[in-house]
Amino acid sequence: MVRGIAGRRKRYVEVEATFLEDGSVVPRAVVWDNGRRFSVRAVLGVRACASLKVGGEGVRYDVLVGRARTFLFHEGPRWFVEEIVFEGDGTW
């Protein structure tokens, strides 16, 4: 475990996405519940996959948000990320 990081938790988020003619979905931004918006700069990969860190499964999008490479999961009608939980107050 990384010092200062207690673990991860499933965080459901709002996602702005484009739905293409062929039926594929391209996430464009992740919106936090406090209104913070993070643009998805690139989708690096897409595959059916389970989250081994927080549980759940669906379609995993390997995305670039800012300079960070992370995963965004589409689980049924909802989207989630593997939120980092820091030691102490549990916020980031």
Buried (B, 14 or more C-beta within 10 A) or exposed (E): EEEEEEBBBBBBBEBEBEEEEEEEBEBEBBBEEEEEEBEBBEBEEBEEBEBEEBEBEBBBBBBBBEEEEBBBBBBEEBBBBBBBBEEEEEEE
